[in-house]
Structures are given as C-alpha cells and as structure tokens.
C-alpha cells in the first residue's frame, strides 16, 4: 500500500462510513473502492445476461443438458 495525500469531502466521507459501517477513514475508503469494483462487475454481468453476449443460456441444446 502507498500513502496518498488527497482532498476528501468530509460530509461524503462521513456518510459513506455510515453506509458501509466503517470505523475509520482508511476502512471507509478501502471498502468504498471494493464496492465500486463489485458494482462494475455486477453491471457487466447484467449487461451480459440482458444481451446474452458470450453466453449460451439461450441455446436449447445446451440448456436441455443442464437439467439432467
């Protein structure tokens, strides 16, 4: 890990800490970063499921074997 000097909105930091249940500024920031990454992954999964891009879930031959 590296130390960074940044300006952070105190009210937003406090609210994020409450939402995340974080006890410290460091914990709040690290949990927030983890949540942003997880959100991006969930959005990607939703996009793939709604477009079926790269998935074979709409292939009847594949799905018929899935329920055996």
FENFENCOR-V7380 format. One record per residue. N is the residue number from 1. RES is the residue in three letters. SS is DSSP state (A for helix, B for strand, O for the rest). Layout:
{{N & RES & SS} {N & RES & SS}}
This chain:
{{1 & UNK & O} {2 & UNK & O} {3 & UNK & O} {4 & UNK & O} {5 & UNK & O} {6 & UNK & O} {7 & UNK & O} {8 & UNK & O} {9 & UNK & O} {10 & UNK & A} {11 & UNK & A} {12 & UNK & A} {13 & UNK & A} {14 & UNK & A} {15 & UNK & A} {16 & UNK & A} {17 & UNK & A} {18 & UNK & A} {19 & UNK & A} {20 & UNK & A} {21 & UNK & O} {22 & UNK & O} {23 & UNK & O} {24 & UNK & O} {25 & UNK & A} {26 & UNK & A} {27 & UNK & A} {28 & UNK & A} {29 & UNK & A} {30 & UNK & A} {31 & UNK & A} {32 & UNK & A} {33 & UNK & A} {34 & UNK & A} {35 & UNK & A} {36 & UNK & A} {37 & UNK & A} {38 & UNK & A} {39 & UNK & A} {40 & UNK & A} {41 & UNK & A} {42 & UNK & A} {43 & UNK & A} {44 & UNK & A} {45 & UNK & A} {46 & UNK & A} {47 & UNK & A} {48 & UNK & A} {49 & UNK & A} {50 & UNK & A} {51 & UNK & A} {52 & UNK & O} {53 & UNK & O} {54 & UNK & O} {55 & UNK & O} {56 & UNK & O} {57 & UNK & O} {58 & UNK & O} {59 & UNK & O} {60 & UNK & A} {61 & UNK & A} {62 & UNK & A} {63 & UNK & A} {64 & UNK & A} {65 & UNK & A} {66 & UNK & A} {67 & UNK & O} {68 & UNK & O}}
